[in-house]
């Protein structure tokens, strides 16, 4: 999915959504994601779970067509944590 199509879709969703490349680079984020995590960078920068294997998770997610394949604890700007 290209970033323009993603943002057209994600902009209508009230929850944080990010478009992530295979290497973890956050290519695009909707407004809620930017508010919670800051400007797009890399998924590895916001994962708050030392046991999380981000590359393995992304490989698995890239093969799956369901919206939720697993979960990781993420660190928000305000210090909160979310799954």
C-alpha positions as CSV (number, residue, x, y, z in Angstrom):
1,X,0.0,0.0,0.0
2,X,1.4,3.4,-0.8
3,X,1.5,6.2,1.8
4,X,-1.2,8.3,0.2
5,X,-3.7,5.4,0.1
6,X,-2.8,4.5,3.7
7,X,-3.3,8.0,5.0
8,X,-6.6,8.4,3.2
9,X,-7.8,5.2,5.0
10,X,-6.0,5.8,8.4
11,X,-7.1,9.4,8.6
12,X,-10.6,8.3,9.2
13,X,-9.6,5.9,12.0
14,X,-9.5,7.3,15.6
15,X,-6.9,4.8,16.8
16,X,-3.2,5.0,16.1
17,X,-2.2,3.3,12.8
18,X,1.2,3.2,11.2
19,X,2.3,1.9,7.8
20,X,5.6,0.0,8.4
21,X,8.2,-1.2,6.0
22,X,9.8,-4.6,6.3
23,X,12.8,-3.2,8.0
24,X,10.7,-1.4,10.7
25,X,10.8,2.1,9.2
26,X,7.5,3.8,9.8
27,X,6.5,5.1,6.4
28,X,3.3,6.9,7.4
29,X,1.3,7.5,10.6
30,X,-2.2,8.9,11.2
31,X,-2.7,11.8,13.6
32,X,-3.3,9.7,16.7
33,X,-0.1,7.7,16.1
34,X,1.9,10.9,15.6
35,X,0.4,12.3,18.8
36,X,1.2,9.1,20.8
37,X,4.6,8.2,19.4
38,X,6.0,11.4,17.8
39,X,7.1,11.8,14.1
40,X,7.5,8.6,12.1
41,X,10.9,6.9,12.7
42,X,11.3,3.2,13.3
43,X,9.1,0.6,15.0
44,X,12.2,-0.6,17.0
45,X,12.4,2.9,18.6
46,X,9.0,2.7,20.2
47,X,8.8,-1.0,21.1
48,X,9.0,-1.3,24.9
49,X,9.2,-5.1,25.2
50,X,12.8,-6.4,25.3
51,X,11.6,-9.9,24.4
52,X,10.0,-8.6,21.2
53,X,11.7,-9.6,18.1
54,X,10.7,-6.8,15.7
55,X,12.2,-8.3,12.5
56,X,10.6,-11.7,13.2
57,X,7.2,-10.0,14.0
58,X,7.3,-8.0,10.8
59,X,8.2,-11.1,8.7
60,X,5.2,-12.9,10.2
61,X,2.9,-9.9,9.7
62,X,3.9,-9.5,6.1
63,X,2.6,-13.0,5.4
64,X,-0.7,-12.5,7.2
65,X,-3.8,-10.8,5.9
66,X,-5.6,-10.4,9.2
67,X,-5.5,-7.0,11.0
68,X,-4.1,-8.4,14.3
69,X,-1.4,-11.1,14.1
70,X,0.2,-10.6,17.5
71,X,1.1,-7.9,19.8
72,X,4.0,-5.8,21.2
73,X,4.1,-3.4,24.0
74,X,4.7,0.1,22.6
75,X,6.1,3.2,24.5
76,X,4.1,6.4,24.1
77,X,5.5,9.9,24.3
78,X,3.7,10.5,27.6
79,X,5.3,7.5,29.2
80,X,2.3,5.3,28.8
81,X,2.5,1.8,27.3
82,X,0.0,0.3,24.9
83,X,-0.4,-3.1,23.2
